[in-house]
Amino acid sequence: MRELARIEQDVLGWVDIEIDEYGPYDAICKPLAMAPCTSDVHIVWGHAYMSDAPNRVVGHEATAEVVKVGDKVKDFKHGDRVIVPAITPDWLTVPAEQGFSQHC
């Protein structure tokens, strides 16, 4: 899959990533449109959280098409168009079930 990534400090570019594994609750999605946010800008051109990681994929807010889903995913299937939010909590944790998904 082709992804937009921080290649090195102040350099943004395209990288090819092989996605071989995903979990039973995961979905692999092909981005259709990405919405870079300020954290992406800081990762590439600033010195933000994990900004030194080479080939770090940016654009964690997007619209996408579902390509594959894990065997426990029931609400989405191949071909569905989805919104990928900035925060993707683990909905199976106690805090998420209590309404505090930002802590997961």
C-alpha positions as CSV (number, residue, x, y, z in Angstrom):
1,M,0.0,0.0,0.0
2,R,1.3,3.5,-0.8
3,E,1.4,5.8,2.1
4,L,2.3,9.5,2.8
5,A,5.1,9.5,5.3
6,R,7.8,11.6,7.1
7,I,10.9,10.3,5.4
8,E,13.3,12.4,7.5
9,Q,13.2,15.7,9.3
10,D,11.5,18.3,7.0
11,V,11.0,15.7,4.2
12,L,7.5,14.4,3.3
13,G,7.1,11.7,0.6
14,W,5.5,8.4,-0.5
15,V,6.5,5.0,0.8
16,D,5.3,1.5,0.0
17,I,4.3,-0.6,2.9
18,E,3.5,-4.3,3.0
19,I,0.6,-5.1,5.4
20,D,0.8,-8.8,6.2
21,E,-0.8,-9.1,9.6
22,Y,-3.9,-7.6,11.2
23,G,-5.9,-8.7,14.2
24,P,-9.3,-10.1,14.5
25,Y,-10.8,-6.7,15.4
26,D,-8.8,-4.8,12.8
27,A,-9.7,-3.4,9.3
28,I,-7.2,-2.6,6.6
29,C,-8.4,0.4,4.7
30,K,-7.3,2.1,1.5
31,P,-7.2,5.9,2.0
32,L,-9.4,7.9,-0.4
33,A,-8.8,11.4,1.1
34,M,-6.5,12.4,4.0
35,A,-6.9,15.3,6.4
36,P,-3.5,16.2,7.8
37,C,-3.7,17.8,11.2
38,T,-1.3,19.9,13.2
39,S,0.3,16.8,14.8
40,D,1.2,15.7,11.2
41,V,2.8,19.1,10.5
42,H,4.7,18.9,13.8
43,I,5.9,15.3,13.1
44,V,7.3,16.3,9.6
45,W,8.5,19.9,10.1
46,G,8.7,20.2,13.9
47,H,10.0,18.1,16.7
48,A,6.8,16.5,17.9
49,Y,6.0,13.1,19.4
50,M,8.0,10.4,17.6
51,S,9.1,12.8,15.0
52,D,12.4,11.0,14.6
53,A,10.8,7.8,13.4
54,P,11.8,7.2,9.7
55,N,9.0,6.6,7.2
56,R,6.4,7.4,9.8
57,V,3.0,7.4,8.1
58,V,1.0,10.6,8.6
59,G,-2.6,11.5,8.0
60,H,-4.4,9.7,10.8
61,E,-7.7,11.4,9.8
62,A,-9.1,10.1,6.5
63,T,-11.9,8.7,4.5
64,A,-11.2,5.2,3.2
65,E,-12.4,2.1,1.6
66,V,-12.3,-1.1,3.6
67,V,-10.0,-3.7,1.9
68,K,-9.9,-6.5,4.6
69,V,-11.4,-7.1,8.0
70,G,-10.6,-9.4,10.8
71,D,-12.8,-12.3,11.6
72,K,-14.5,-10.6,14.6
73,V,-15.4,-7.4,12.7
74,K,-19.2,-7.6,12.1
75,D,-20.2,-4.0,11.2
76,F,-17.9,-3.4,8.2
77,K,-17.0,-5.4,5.1
78,H,-14.8,-5.2,2.0
79,G,-15.8,-2.2,-0.2
80,D,-17.5,-0.1,2.6
81,R,-16.5,3.5,2.7
82,V,-15.6,4.7,6.1
83,I,-14.3,7.7,8.1
84,V,-11.1,7.0,10.0
85,P,-11.1,9.3,13.1
86,A,-8.0,10.6,14.8
87,I,-8.7,8.7,18.0
88,T,-9.2,4.9,17.6
89,P,-9.8,3.5,21.1
90,D,-9.8,-0.1,22.1
91,W,-13.5,-0.5,22.5
92,L,-13.1,-3.7,24.5
93,T,-11.5,-2.1,27.5
94,V,-13.3,-1.2,30.7
95,P,-12.7,2.6,30.3
96,A,-14.2,2.6,26.8
97,E,-17.2,0.6,28.0
98,Q,-17.7,3.1,30.8
99,G,-17.7,6.0,28.3
100,F,-14.0,7.1,28.6
101,S,-12.7,6.0,25.2
102,Q,-10.1,8.8,25.2
103,H,-8.2,6.8,27.8
104,C,-7.8,3.7,25.7
